[in-house]
Amino acid sequence: MKKIVFIAVLTIFAVSLWGQSNELLDQFLDGEEADVATTLLLVAQASGNLPMEANPDDGYAWGLEQGFGKHVSKTAPEDPVSLGLFYLALFDSYGVKGGLMYSAVGSPRYAALEAGFLGYIEPSSLYHTRSMPPYEVLTGITYVTEDALGGEM
């Protein structure tokens, strides 16, 4: 059942990125860990902050310019993206308000905890420093994009 849901979510997300190069997505999905630059590119494109013609370097540069840029600057574009950095970027780009600690501190740790609270992550895998497989990045983007509140939490 999980495979069917994953394939459906992946298909919906891939269709929403109609202008994105299949080669880039194929290369991204073939990796064992999602890299920072491509992950930030996908987040920025999904939220409408970068055009579909952008490349991973544009995604990394976009991340450096955002409010969470100080956390991006601690990584290299080819580094594996951490769960906390991913959800921090995702929530920031969609305007997810979150709870008291996330709103006050706005760190990768509290972004991951907020994602767990919202049900986007299984509690057993809630480690803000762990790297993410590519499919989990696409799934996370889909969850927030299709959230009933549309990021207005």
Secondary structure, DSSP 8 states (H G I E B T S, - for coil): -HHHHHHHHHHHHHHHTTTS-HHHHHHHHHSSS-BHHHHHHHHHHHTTSS-TT--HHHHHHHHHHSTTHHHHTTS-TTSB-BHHHHHHHHHHHHT----HHHHHH--HHHHHHHHHHTTSS-GGG--TTSB--HHHHHHHHHHHHT-TTTT--
